[in-house]
Amino acid sequence: METKAKILVAFSATSIHKKMAMQALDLAARDKADLIILSVRDMNIAEKVARLTHDLGFLGEKVVERLEVDINADREEVISKRLARLEKEAEKRGISFETIRVKGPFVESVVEVVQRYNVDTILVEKRAKIVDDLKKNAPCKVIAVVE
């Protein structure tokens, strides 16, 4: 019995680009492959902004705490909306998909998901260091998409 190919499209934080999403959908449809949509929150921007604001000392402690909560909520809403659009398009095209959301270092998170799901191909935004690291560490084809 032949297994279906698995294509992973990996997004970092809120950089869910339409071109990369469409290319992943087109490839999955063409190859009749399963699509894994991976959203990796590489660094916690909210914590960094709150820490910087706190270190500068121009806002009170409670304001800084609230700022971190608000930033996280806003980012979560943006990510959820963008992923929902991609999922809706996959459903419309009849593509089998799974969405995974993780927090952690981008390359390590992608490689872990690739290994866990036996992924055949990764689509990722073209950033030299990330693409090079994935090509070195992921046991599958890596396609760098220019946005």
Buried (B, 14 or more C-beta within 10 A) or exposed (E): EEEEBBBBBBBBBBBBBEEBBBBBBEBBBEBEBBBBBBBBBBEBBBEEBBEEBBEEEEBEEEEBEEBBEEBBEEBBEEBEEBBEEBBEBBEEEEBBBBBBBBEEBBBBBBBBBBEEBEBBBBBBBEBEEBBEBBEEBBEBEBBBBEE
